[in-house]
Amino acid sequence: MGISEEIISEFNREFKKARVSGEPEPTAMVLATSDGAGLVTSRTVLLKALDENGFVFFTNTHSIKGKQMAECPRAAATFLWKASGVQVQLIGSVSQVSDEEADAYFSTRDRGSQVGAWASDQSTPLESREALLQRVREIEIEYDGAEIPRPPHWTGFVISPESIEFWTQREFRLHDRILYRLEDGEWSRQRLNP
Ligand SMILES: Cc1cc2nc3c(=O)[nH]c(=O)nc-3n(C[C@H](O)[C@H](O)[C@H](O)COP(=O)(O)O)c2cc1C
């Protein structure tokens, strides 16, 4: 059971509102992952696609988040759209996108970012910035004149939500909170106290 059309429309409507209100990075979401033993970590990633299957972002599977998602395939994400006074939170399971989808997205990235995906061993210690730039030069030489393939450790993840909450700022802290929850294959809609 995927995300309902009603919820996707509401998300898209709020996303557009954020953009026209001047939100500088409306695709940015704070992604929380866990090792399953109680350690929770968070960081910002960019939303790259949304359909009934969920919210897609791309990252390195060797990173802290990548290792945590392998151990505990669940995540939470929060969008803050300050300019329009909206927050969207979601909680759900995570899975990798298909290799075809990851390849298709990787091929649209600019060459510098493609090189960077190979050069950066994300989240591991780095001796110096120079060491990273040296690695970039090595990758550039290796793929000189050739198409750069997607690194096997760089892919997309889709968060398939089981709950999504839309929070809208209102006067006197009497904010609106609308929670959608997936239960027994049906999406419910409920208003929460602010
Ligand atoms: C605005 C913004 C967007 C970012 N987008 C991504 C992204 O889409 N994918 C990614 O792997 N890291 C992205 N980062 C970097 C992450 O926040 C983080 O530093 C990195 O992924 C390593 O995270 P980890 O060590 O917790 O796994 C972004 C950072 C910022 C500030």
The ligand as a Gaussian input file, in Angstrom:
#p B3LYP/6-31G(d) Opt

LIG

0 1
 C       21.571000      21.153000       2.371000
 C       22.304000      19.832000       2.468000
 C       21.964000      18.817000       1.596000
 C       22.607000      17.582000       1.650000
 N       22.207000      16.580000       0.817000
 C       22.768000      15.350000       0.923000
 C       22.271000      14.253000       0.144000
 O       21.304000      14.372000      -0.629000
 N       22.902000      13.059000       0.292000
 C       23.956000      12.870000       1.154000
 O       24.474000      11.760000       1.233000
 N       24.413000      13.878000       1.924000
 C       23.844000      15.114000       1.837000
 N       24.291000      16.146000       2.628000
 C       25.382000      15.854000       3.577000
 C       24.803000      15.149000       4.814000
 O       24.105000      16.083000       5.637000
 C       25.883000      14.426000       5.650000
 O       26.922000      15.302000       5.991000
 C       26.474000      13.228000       4.900000
 O       25.510000      12.555000       4.127000
 C       27.126000      12.252000       5.848000
 O       26.142000      11.798000       6.757000
 P       26.357000      10.561000       7.758000
 O       27.813000      10.550000       8.144000
 O       25.455000      10.849000       8.936000
 O       25.947000       9.330000       7.014000
 C       23.644000      17.383000       2.589000
 C       23.978000      18.404000       3.478000
 C       23.310000      19.606000       3.420000
 C       23.691000      20.681000       4.404000

